[in-house]
Amino acid sequence: MVSDELIIQSIPNVLKSIDIPKLGDKKQGKVRDIYFKDDTRILITTDRQSAFDVILGHIPYKGAVLNMLSKFWFEQTQDIVKNHMISVPDQNVMVTQNCKPTSVEMIVRGYMTGVTKTSIWYSYEKGERTMYGIDFPEGLKKNQQLPTPVLTPTTHPEAGVGLHDERLTRDEIIDQHIIEKELYEQMEQVALTLFAYGSELCKKQGLILVDTKYEFGTHNGELMLIDEIHTPDSSRFWISESYERLFNNGEEPENFDKEFLRLRYVNELNYTGDGEPPEMPQDLIVDLAKRYISVYEKITGKVFEAFKYPIEERIRKNLLAHL
């Protein structure tokens, strides 16, 4: 495990953003800096930490964990659906096929949970029983496993900070031709298959894949999985060994995802996304870095390869040499 000391030493030099003029204009998402070259989309995963649709701070090694974990999952799931990954020339860089993103994110949920306004628990607690076109039974408790995983699609705005996803139903997507019926049905089938595969692999590693989001695109008319897959930014992970005991006691599960961050901000810093966020405490930065690294090691079975910051020159050198 990477030491607290190394993480603290890295904080001043984390990767907040990177400029590579030779690649042309940069487009910036919440976490990734994006460049376009020919028919490729170059994703540079920074250490920016987003939640509540705002940037809260920066976490050492986070970008490398997201990038390398996505690489692992893309390789594992390529027989289920093609993905956009072409190459990974650096721990923080993925060269991908430049696909046309669909306008819908596919979110698969296996448990009744969440603290954000788009989560099903937030709405369920307030009395809603029909969400995303799905009827939920009475009597469910927070963090309870659902009888079967459910699909809760949302709109997918263009990359950028401060844009909110909106709920959709299956009927709305098909009837309004947001996505053509045949393509959407394929996305549904693939999303549920990916979730089942991911859940089984995580279970073997002592984790519960609670919920996740999948983003899809098309290239030459073919469906492709894009963005990232089964990372702590796109998914919730709980420790399976302690889940049942904590659930029965009405306690929060041990987790390895952004829910820990959200709960800390909501419960201790009284922040839910409105206005300027409080500065991220150092102990929280260290804890998050260790959690990101731990979930990478748990899922992949590999030791995370730590490095020294700053890393901008390393990225430029590796990427330009690769291209």
C-alpha angles and dihedrals in degrees: 000000000000110000125247088237094058091047092050091047089052097053097088092051103041119141104265096161139329134219120208105175093186089067094054128227120008127224116202128211127181093279107001134069107214131204128180125217122172105309095341134095113210113210117198108188111212130195093253112137115213131183133151085025092292135097108254099179143295130291122203114241092006095116093051092048093052093047097046094042090052088050089054094049095043089055092046096050104037090107090059097049136347115256136203098246115122103162144339108221094169138020089253099038135077123180108210142179110268099242129178104249119228117237094239132072116211112222118188117196126192098173139042100247149111141104102220123095091252093054119105093230092056090057096036091054089054091055104267114141100171114060130162087359091301124120113223121199125243121260101040117149130213113278092013118146114250119234089247132358114271133211116230107179122197137188115271112218122200114278113285145102123276098026117130129216116231128211121258135183128220091245093051092052094050101035094047092044091236083146123004114258098244094050093045092051089052090051090051093051094045094046093053092045092050090049092050091049093046092047092053094048092046091048090058088054094050096259136116116221096216101180139330145180128236126199121203137193138176130238120186087347094305124122114244134180110237142176108028137326135215096347127142088256095054099032146039118235126189131187104255097205094064100029100095095045093049093044092052089050092050091246129136115263121250102261143190103199145070092290088082088056094046093049092049092052094044098044103034106022097033092227125139102165104287118122129343112345120236116256112272111251117237094239089056092050091052093045093050093048090052092047093052091049092045095053090049091053094044095051100040099033087225130119112248111245105230121203139186123261143263097063105169095103092046090053094048092048096047095043099045092045089052095050 
